[in-house]
């Protein structure tokens, strides 16, 4: 599970508050924010807005895709994909195209089609839940 510090959306004060609540990984964040009631409770505990907690959860879902690490996060960020909600609105061909363009900008190798398709399919499955 990626560490909570990999999230780009929360301000440092909220990252610190999350850690004081024992939330050190994005997986733990997903667990404690699993339901709307739990998201409201978490928001109250760390003095955050529920919309912020929802956005952090969205980003954590992206970071927890299989075969996804810091390199992939940089690539997706360059492509303008910060959370799962950004990914699920893309068609597979469009995702492949914008990731290839982001890789060129970063001077990196684009991910192979199988990995991109896997991320896209995982996102679609998570969106259905």
N, C-alpha and C positions, 0 to 999 in steps of 0.2 A: 504494500500500500504506500502510495506517495506521501511524504510528510506534508503536514498542513501548510508549511511555509511555501509550498509550490503553488498554492492558490494565488492568482494575480488580483482578484477582485477585493478581498477584505483589506481594510486599512490595518496598519500594524497594531493599533490599539485593540482591534477585535481579534486579531491573530493571538495576541497575548492573552486576552480573556478566554479564548477557546482553549488555549493550552492550560490555563489555570483551572479549567473545567475537566482537564484530563483528555482533551481531544487533540492528539498529536499527529494523527494521520487523516487523510481524506476518507479512508474507509470508516473510521470512527465517526467522522462528521456525517457520513451517509447514514450510519446506524442511528445516531441520536436525532437525526432529522427525518426519519423515515415517514412519519405521518404528519399531516397538518398540525395536529395538536402538539406533537413533539417539536415541530419547527417553531411554533409559538412559544413554547416553554423555553427552548434554547434562546430565542431572541430576547425574551424577558431576562434570562439569566446573564446574558452578556451585554445588555442594554443596546441591542441592535434592532433594526427594522426587519419585519418579517420578509419584506421584499429582498433585503440584502441576504438573509439566510437562504431564501429560495435561489438567488443568483449564485451563492457559494456552492450550494448543493448541485446546481446545474454544471458548474465548472468541475466539481469533484467527480461527477459521473463521467465526464470526458476523460479526466486524468486516470480513471480506473478501468479504461478499456484495455483489453488484452494487448500485449506487446507495445505499450504506450509508456514512454519515458520522457526525460527532459529534452532530448533531441526532437522527439515528435511534438512535444509541447511548443517548442520554439517554431517549428514548421507550421503548426496549426495557428499559432498566434500571428505569424507573418501572413498567413492566409486569411486572417480575420475571424478565425473560429476559436472562441474562448470557452464556450460551454456546449453541452450536448444539444441544447436547443438550436444553436447555430448549425450544427451538423445535420440534424434530422430534417431540416428544411431544404437540404441540397439533394439534387439527383446524383447518382453515383458518378456519371460521366463528368458532371460539373465539379464534384469533389476531386476527382483525379486531375482535372485540368488546373484547378486553383492550387492544389498541393504541388503539382509540377512547377507552376509559375513561382510559388513561394520558395521551393528548393533552389531554383535558378537564382533568385534574389539573394538567398543565403549562401550560395556557392556550395550547396550540398547535393547529395544524390537523392532523387525523389524516391519515396517508398514504392515497392513493387505493387502491381495491381492487386495481387492476392491480399496483401496487408490492408490496402485501402478498402477493398471490398469487405474484408472482415470487420474493420472499424465501422463502416457504413451499416452493415447488417446488425452489428451489436447495438448501434444507436437506434435503429428502427425497432429492434426487439425491446430495448429499454423504454422507448417512447410508448409502446403499446401497453406497458405494465401500469 
